[in-house]
Amino acid sequence: MKEIQAYIKKNEARFLDELFELIRIPSISSSSEHKADMIRCAECWQKNLLAAGADKAEVVPTDGNPVVYGEKIIDKKLPVVLVYGHYDVMPIDPIGEWKSQPFEPEIRDGKIFARGADDDKGQSFIHAKAFEFLTKTDSLPCNVKFMIEGEEEIGSQSLAKWCTKNKKLLQADVILLSDTSMIDRDVPSITCGLRGLAYLEVEVKSANRDLHSGHYGGAVANPINVLAKMIASLTDAKGRIKIKGFYKDVVRLSDDKRKELNMAPFNLKEYRKALDIADICGEEGYTTIERTGIRPSLDVCGIWGGYTGESAKTVIPSTAYAKISMRLVPNQNHLKIAQLFQKHFESIAPECVKVKVTNLHGGQGYVAPTDSPAYMAASKALQDVYGKKPVPVRSGGSIPIISTFEEILGIKSIMMGFGLSSDAIHSPNENFPIYNFHKGIEAVALFYRYFADLMKK
């Protein structure tokens, strides 16, 4: 481990320069105006993988943004680790809340502040640098493949088809990724469960044009008012979702499993303080850890319509919109849930409006085994680096492509995340502690050693 630490220290400035080059590319996958930036970022990843020691690395076209595929095969008889990551990032709005330019990385208080610093350029780059250490010191104990995609933030829309076409190329013993978080700076964890996702957009329309609120107010439906009431009716006072059939496939964990889940360190007072909230809320009868790990949820991610400019404009808008996210637990099918939502939403719409529901994207939940050689290797690596055994956790987030990997490729994934809840991913002032970046490189390098050893047994 001292050798790894010495290598990181010697090359720290270069590591950051190379990471910053990636971060400076505004690879926002949800915006068509950044199409050229997606290709630039993929090419930058290709360059980094080759420099790190890959035998080959190429930018491979898909139906959408390209995939960067790289590999180093040292012996076909040895195990294969397939590293997954993504180079696309979330939009930067609201831009006014950033304390520094989102695509000009800045180090403050030992943290890198920039869009993509954590999710997922910083965390994916951990793997590039761990791989570099192993190749440059001639200590790589197994074969490594890289698959870095550019559509994770929009549901990995093209990756499933690409994986199906390239099943032979992607054959591996395990998929390794860092796109999740750990409990605290010095409390390592391994994510062994993810929630699924159904993400939809709804449109509520009334008249054929915006109307004068004095001439028509009280006589014609206001779509914003109607939409607000419809959304409010989706959950009850106990925090349960009121869509018929929504909970039919939800698996209830045993009391023992729930008890085990709640053994993870959690301080409610500090949680509230960090978020500047007076109290928590959610489904009645469940803890915060359970609400975000093993229970589904429904949230409005955006709502708009009417006039929002300066001063006043007295109109009843013709249309109102909302984007709605439902986080799902394993066994809930995102396509089935999207259909249930559409049927329910249309059924509760009053006759005075027209409703349109569009399914934007989604994916299944995922549960990883905690007794596999890969999990044990990750656990031992993290314990060596942090001095304590990592905690298995269920994440409230979603990485829809992970369940697709298992379905198409037949490969389980190990999620060694090094982000923190304070990293503000998807938000202004996203950041990633340099300490976590370094520790991640150490742990991933050790993972390969332990995984190769365990696979021999």
N, C-alpha and C positions, 0 to 999 in steps of 0.2 A: 504493500500500500504506500510505503514511503517513496517508492520509485514513481508511482502515479502522481503523488503530490508534488514531487520535484519536477516532473514533466509539466504539470499544470502551471506551477510557479514560473518556470523558465519561459513558457509560451503564452502566459496570460494576456499580455498586450496584443499579441497577434490573434489569439482566439477572439478577443473582443472586437478587434478591427474587422475580422472576417464576419462575425455575427452582425456587426453594425452595417456592413455592406448589404447583407440580406434584409435587415430591418428597414433600411432606407428605401427599399423598393415597395411602393404602395400597392401590394398585391391583394386588393379588395375584390373577392370573387363575385360578390353580389352586384357589382357595378360594371356594366358593359364597357364603360369608358376606360377601364383599367385592364382591358384584354392584353394589350402589349406588355403591361407590367407583369402579368401572370407569366408570360413567356420569358421575360427578363429574369424573373425570380427563379423559374425552373432552370434556366441556363446557369444561374449563379450557384444553385445547388449542385448541378452537374460538375461544375468546376471544383467545388469544395470536396465532393466525394472522390474525384480523381486525385486531387492533391492529398487527401487523407489516406490514399493507398488502395482504392478500388481498382480492380483489374479492368473494369469497364463501367461507364456511367453514360446514360443517354436520356435525352428528353423525348419521351414517346407520346405521340398524339393520341387523344381519345375523342369521343364525341363532344367533349367540352374542353376544359383546361388540361394541359399535358401532365403526365405522370413522369417523375424522374425515377428511373430504375438504375440501380447500381449493384455490383456484386464483387465479391472476392472469394473464389473457390480454391481452398488450399489443399483439400483432399476430399474426393467425392464420398469417401467412406465415413467422414466425420459428420456430426450433426449440423443442421442449417438453422440459423436464426434469421428471420425476416423482420427487419426494422421498418415500422410504419410511422409516418409523420405527415404533416400537411404544411404547405407554405402559404396558403391563403389566410387572410385575416378579416376581421370584422370591420365594418365602417367605423369612422372616427367621430361621428356626431354624438353629442353636441360639442362642436369644436371649441366653443367658448369656455368649457370647463377644464380644458387641458392647461396644465401649468407650463408645459414646454411643447414644442412642435411634435406631433404624434409620430412622424416619420423621420425625426432627427433625434436619435437616441441620446439621452443625457443621463449621466450617473449622478445620483443624489442619495446620500445616506446609505451608500453601499448597494444601491439598487439601480437597475437599468430601467429607465422610464421611456416607453415607446409602445406603439401599437405592434403587437406580435412579440414583444419582449419575452413573454411567458408563452402565450397561446398563438402559434405553437413553434415559432421560429427558435426561441431560446431553448425550449425543452427538446425539440428535435435536434438542435445543434449539439446538445450534450452527447448524443449518440455518434455524431460525426467525429467529435473530438476523442471520445473513448475508443472508437474504432481506429482513429489515427494513432493514438498511443500504442495500441496493440500491434498495429502493422509496423510502425517505425521502430519498435523495440523487438520485433520479430517474436511476439508472444501471443499472437492470435491463435486460440485453441480450437476454433471451429470455423465453418463457412458462414459468411454473412451476405445477406441480400438487403437492399434498401428499396423501399417503395414510398416515395414522397409525393403526395397528391396536391391538387390545387382547388378542391371543391368541398372540403369538409364543412366549411361554414355555411354552405348552401345544400347540405344533405348528401354530399358525395354522389351527385346525380349520374356521373358517367363511370364511376369506378367499378361498380358491380359488373357491368357489361365487359369492361376491360379485364377484370380479374377472370371472368368466365372464359374469355378468349386466350388468356395467358396462364391457365392453371398449371401447366407443366413448368413454365418459367418460374412460377412463384412457389413451387413445392418447398416445404420447410417443416421443421419439427415444432416450431413455436413462432408466434408473432410477438415482438417486443415493441412497446411504445411508451412514450412519456407525454401524455396529453391530459393528465389528471393531476390531482393535488395530494399533499400530505397534510396530516393533522396540524402540525406546528413545525416551527423551524428545526427543532431537535426531537420531534416525535415522528419518526418515519412510518409510512403506511403503504399498503399495497391495495389498490382498488380491485375488489373481486366482484363488483356488481355495478351495473349502470342502468339508469332508467331509459326507457324508450321515449319516442317523441312523435306526436302528431301536431303538425303546424298548419293552420288554416287562415285564410283571409275571408272576412264576411263583409258584405255590402248591403246596406239598407237604403232603399230608394223610395221617394214619395212623388212629388210633382215633377214635371218635365223641365223645370228650371228653378233657380233660386227665387224665392218670393219675398215681397215686402212684409216684414213681421207685423206691421200695423194693419195692413189690408187683409192679411190671411191668417195672422196669429190667432189660434183658438178654433180655427175652422179646418185647417189642413194639417196633417200629421207632420211633426218635425222629426226627421230621421235620426237626429242625434238623441233626442229625448227617447225615442222608441228603442234605439240601439242600447242606450244606457240601461233601460229597464230590462231588456232581453238579457243583457250580460249579467245584470244583478241577479236575475232569476236562475242562473246556471248553477249556483251553489246555495246551500241552505245555511242556517244559523250555526250549524255544527261543523261547517267547513266541508261537507260532503257534496260531491258533484251530482246534480239532479238529472243526469241524462240516463234514460231507461236502458238497462243492460250494461252500463259503464263498468260496474264492478264484477260482472259475471265471471271473468277469468282471472281476477286478482287472487293470487295465492297468499293466504294468511300464514305468517310465520308462527311457529310454536312459541310458547312462553320462554322456553330455554334459548331459542334462537334470538328472540327479542332482547332477552337479558344479556346475551353475549354481545349483541350489536351495541347495546348501551354502555358497555364497558369501555368503549373508546373515550379518551379524555375529552371532556366538553364542559365549558364554564359558561352558564347561561348569562351571568352578569357581564362577563367580558364580551360575549357575543352581542348583547344589546348595546353595550358601550361602543363597540367597534362600528356598529351600523347606525349609531345615534338614534335608536328607537326606544320608546318607553316600554314596549312589551312585544311579545311575539304573538302570532296567531296561526291558525291552521286547523286541520282536522282534529276534532275532539277525540280524546282517548289515546293520543300518540305523542311521543316526545319529539323534540326538534330533529334529533338524529333519525328517528323513524319516519317523520314526515318528509324528509328530503332523501331518504334512502330506500324505503320499502313501500311507500304509499304513493299513489298517483296524485297529480295536482293539475289545476287549470288556472292559467294566468293570461291576462290581456297584455300583450307586449307593445301594442301601439294602438292609438285611436285618434281619428281625425275626421274633419268635416267642417263646413261653414267658414266663417271669416275669423282669422286669427292675427290679422295685421294690426297696425297701430291705430289707436283711437277706436271709433265705433262704426259699424256698418250693420244696420238693422235688417237682417235678412233671415229667412228660414231656408236653410240649405236644401238642395234637392236630394243630396246623397250623404251618407255617413259610412265610415269604414272602421274596421278593427282587425288587428292581427292577433290570433289566439293560439297559445301554446299549451298543449297538454303533455305533461311528463307521465310516462307510463311505466309500469313495473313488469318484470318478466311474466310471460304468458299472455299479456295483453297485446293483441295484434294492432299495429298502428293503422292499417287500412280499414279494419273493422271499426275501430274507434272513430276514425274520420267519417265513416258512413253513418255511424250512430249519431255523431255530433250534427252532421248535415240534416239528417231526418228530424232530429229534435229541434234544431234551430229554426228550420222551416215551419215546424208545427206550432211553435210559440209566437210566430210573427202575426200581428194583427192584419186584418184585411186592408187596412189603409196604407200599407207599404208593400213593396216587392223585396224579396231577399235573394241574394246570391251567395253561395259558399264555394270557395276554391281551396282545394287541398294543395298546399305549396310543397311540403316535403315531410318526411318522417322516417322512422326506423324502429327496429325492435330493441328491447332491453337485453341485457346480457349478464350472465352469472359465470364466473370463472372458478375452476376447482382450486382448492387450497392444499391439495396433496400431490400435485404433479411435480416432476423434477424441475420444471421451469419456475414454479412458485417457490419451491424450497431453495433454489439457487438465488432467486431475487431476495428472499427473506434473509439468507445467510450474508449476502452482499451488503444489504442495508444494515444488518446488525453489526457487521465489521466496521462500516463507515461511521455509523451513529452511536455505536456502543449500546444499543438496546434493540430488542426484537420488534420488528415492525408490526403494526396493528392492521388486520384485514378490515377494510371498510367498504360500505356500499355508497357509491357516489350518487348525488341527486342529478348530476349532469347526464348528457347523452352523447355517445359517439356511435351514431346509427350503423356505420360501416362495420363495426366490430362483430356484430351478430351476423352480418352478411358474409364476412370472412369465413366464419365457421360453417355457414350454410354452403358457400360455393367452394372454398378451398379445403374445408374439413380440418382447420387448424385453430387451436385455442390461442388466446391472447393473454399476455402478462402486461399489466399496466403499472409501471414503476414511475409514478408521478412525483415531481419535485416542486410543483407550484404551491402557493399558499392562498388562503382565502382572502388575504389582504392584497393580492396581486392585481385586483380590479380587472380581471379579464372581461372582455366585451364592453368595458366601461372606459370613460376618460381616465387618463393617468395610469393606464396599465403599466405594470412593472414586474421585475423579476430580480430577486436578490442574487448578487454575484456569488455569495456564499453557497446558495442552493445550486447554482450552475456548476461550481467546482465540486461540490459533494456528489452531484449527479454523475459527473464524469467518472469519479472514483468508483461509485457503486455500479455503474453500467459495465465498466471495465472488469470489475470483479465478477459480475454476473456471468460473463462468458466463461471464465475459468471454472466457476462452480457448476455451471450448466453442463459444460463438456465433461467434467468429472462424473457428474451424476448420470449422464447418459451412457457412460461406459459400464455402469453397474447393471 
